[in-house]
Amino acid sequence: MTRLLLIAGLALSMAAGSAVAQSGMTLDTFVTRANRIPLNPTAMLRPDAHRLKGEAERAFRTVGNEITAARAASRTPPACPPAQINLNVRQMLGFLNGIPEARRQRMTVTDGIRSWMASQYPCGA
């Protein structure tokens, strides 16, 4: 019985650690790492760039799902982007860098993307 509890506890702690690792990074960490990567065609060859791209894609997907859910529930969405957006990475990083560092440390990447989308694609009144 004790062995079974030990194994169950170990499994739960490993799952919790995995969930924390997958929860993402702070916006400040994301911006700091992104600022180190040159914006050129070979940037995606860097492992860190690939990880940041994945993090940004997850954030965009989450915000997109929030927008879809809000529209389905007849609520005002956090942003009203067109069906296709042209992403200017320099412009987006400029916006994210403009958020004060103390605030970025408390924000997730999803929070930053949500703020950027709201500033770029505000919903009409």
N, C-alpha and C positions, 0 to 999 in steps of 0.2 A: 504494500500500500504506500509506504513512504517513497519507494522507488518510483511508483506511478505518479505521485505528486511532484517529485523532483523533475521528472521528465516533462510533465505538463507545465510546470513553472518555467522550465528552460525554454520550452516551445513558445510560451506566451511572451517571454522576455525577448526572444529572437524575433517574433512577429512584431512586437512593439518597436524594436530597434529598426526593423525594416520599414515600418510605416513612417517612422520619424525621418528616415533617410529619403523616402519617396515624397515627403511632404513639401519638398522644394527648398529654395534658399530665399534669403531676404533679398529685397530689391537692391539694397546697397551692395551686397556681394555680387549680384548679377551685373550691376552697372560697373563695378570696379573691374570685374573680369572682362566684361565686354569692351571697356575702354582700352584694355591692353592688347586687344586683337586688331590688327590692321584691317581696314575695310577694303579688301581687294579679292580677286578671284581665287587666290590660293588660301584664303583664310579658313575655308572649310576643311582643309587638310589637317588643321590643328584639332586635337582631341577636345580641348576646352571649348573651342568654337562649336563643335558638334554638340557637346553637352548643353551649351547655352541655347543653341537653336532648338533643341528638344524641349528645354524649359520654357522658352518663349512660345513654342507651338502648343504646349499644354495650357499655358496661360490664355492664349488666344482662343483655344477650343473651349475652355471654361467660360470665358466672357461671352463667347458666341452662344453657348448653351444657356447662359443667364439671359441673354437678349431674347432668344427663342422662347424660353419659359415665360418671361415677363410679357411678351406679346401674346402668347397663348392664354395667359391669365388676365388679359386686358389691363395690364399695369404698364406704367411708363418704364421702358428699358433703360439700363445705365448709359447706353449710347445708341445711335441710330445710323449705323454705317450702311453704305450701299451693298448690294449683293457681292460685288467685287471691289476690293480695295487695293490700291497700289501702295505698298509699304516702302517708305523711304527710311532706311535704317538710320541714317545720320540724323534725320529730323526726329525720329522716335528717341534715339539715344540723347539727343540734345534736350528733349522734353524731360526724360527720366533723370538726366544729370542736373536739371534745374530744380528738381525736388530737393529740399534741404536734406543733408545727410542724416540728421537726427530722425527725420520722418521716414527716410528710406530704410533705416535700420529696423523700423517697426512694421514695414510693409512687406507683403509678399510680391513676387513677380506678377501674379495675377492682379493684385491691387494696382500696381504700376501700369499694367496694360489697360486695365479698366479706366484709370484716370486719363491715360493718353487717348483712348478711344472716345471718351466723353468730351475731351477738349477738341478733338478733330472732327467728330461726328455728333454734335449735340442734337438732342431731340427737340423738335419744334414745340412751342407751347400749345 
